[in-house]
C-alpha cells in the first residue's frame, strides 16, 4: 500500500453538536451513524475519485464517544472504497468499511 493510500486525521468532538440533542439526556453520546458520515466525508475529501456510495460492511461500534473527546480517524484506501477506524487513548471506538465506487472519467 502506498503512503498516500492511508490517511490519519485528528478530530475533536464539539461540545455542542446538533446530533447530540436527545442522544442521550444527561449522558451525551455521538450516534454511530454520525461516525460513519464523518468517515465518508473525510474519505471523499482525501480520495476525490471516490464518489458513489455503495454500502457499509463490517461495521462495529466498540466504545462510546462523548463531546470533547479527541480521536484519530484512520482511512485506508481499498479497491472497493475505504476501511476506517476511530481511535483515542481509550481504545478503538468504531471501525468498518465503506464501499465507494471510483469515478470513471
C-alpha positions in Angstrom: 0.0 0.0 0.0 1.2 3.5 -0.9 1.7 6.0 1.9 -0.9 8.1 0.1 -3.4 5.2 0.5 -3.6 5.8 4.2 -4.6 9.0 5.9 -4.8 9.9 9.6 -7.0 12.9 10.7 -7.1 14.2 14.2 -10.6 15.3 15.3 -12.3 16.6 18.4 -15.9 16.1 19.1 -17.5 19.5 19.6 -19.1 20.1 23.0 -22.2 21.4 21.1 -23.0 19.1 18.2 -26.5 19.1 16.9 -26.5 15.3 16.6 -26.1 15.1 20.4 -29.5 16.6 21.1 -31.7 13.9 22.7 -28.9 11.3 22.4 -29.0 11.0 25.5 -30.2 13.4 28.1 -27.5 13.8 30.8 -25.1 11.5 29.0 -24.4 12.8 25.5 -23.1 10.2 23.0 -22.1 10.6 19.4 -24.5 8.4 17.4 -22.8 5.7 15.3 -24.4 7.0 12.1 -22.5 10.3 12.6 -19.2 8.4 12.8 -20.0 6.7 9.5 -20.9 10.0 7.9 -17.6 11.6 9.2 -15.7 8.7 7.7 -17.4 9.1 4.3 -17.0 12.9 4.3 -13.2 12.7 5.1 -12.7 9.8 2.6 -14.3 11.9 -0.2 -12.1 14.9 0.7 -8.8 12.9 0.7 -9.7 10.5 -2.1 -11.7 12.6 -4.5 -12.1 9.9 -7.1 -14.4 8.0 -4.7 -17.9 9.3 -5.2 -20.8 6.8 -5.4 -21.8 5.3 -2.0 -22.4 1.5 -2.3 -22.8 0.4 1.3 -21.2 -0.3 4.6 -19.6 -3.6 5.8 -18.1 -4.9 8.9 -19.3 -2.0 11.0 -18.5 -2.3 14.7 -19.0 0.2 17.5 -16.7 -0.7 20.4 -16.5 2.3 22.8 -18.8 5.3 23.3 -17.6 8.7 22.0 -18.5 11.8 24.0 -18.3 15.5 23.5 -14.9 17.0 23.9 -13.0 13.8 23.2 -10.1 13.9 20.8 -9.6 11.0 18.4 -7.8 9.9 15.3 -9.7 8.8 12.2 -7.6 6.4 10.1 -8.7 5.9 6.4 -7.2 3.2 4.3 -7.9 3.2 0.6 -9.1 -0.2 -0.8 -10.1 -1.2 -4.2 -13.8 -1.1 -3.3 -13.7 2.0 -1.1 -12.1 2.6 2.3 -11.5 0.9 5.7 -11.9 3.3 8.6 -11.3 3.4 12.3 -11.8 5.9 15.1 -9.3 5.6 17.9 -8.4 7.5 21.0 -6.1 6.9 24.0 -9.2 5.0 25.4 -9.0 2.5 22.5 -11.0 1.8 19.4 -14.4 3.5 19.2 -15.6 2.2 15.9 -14.4 0.8 12.6 -15.7 -0.7 9.4 -15.6 -0.5 5.6 -17.4 1.9 3.4 -17.9 0.8 -0.2 -17.4 3.8 -2.5 -17.2 3.5 -6.3 -14.5 5.3 -8.1 -15.4 7.8 -10.7 -14.6 6.7 -14.3 -13.8 9.7 -16.4 
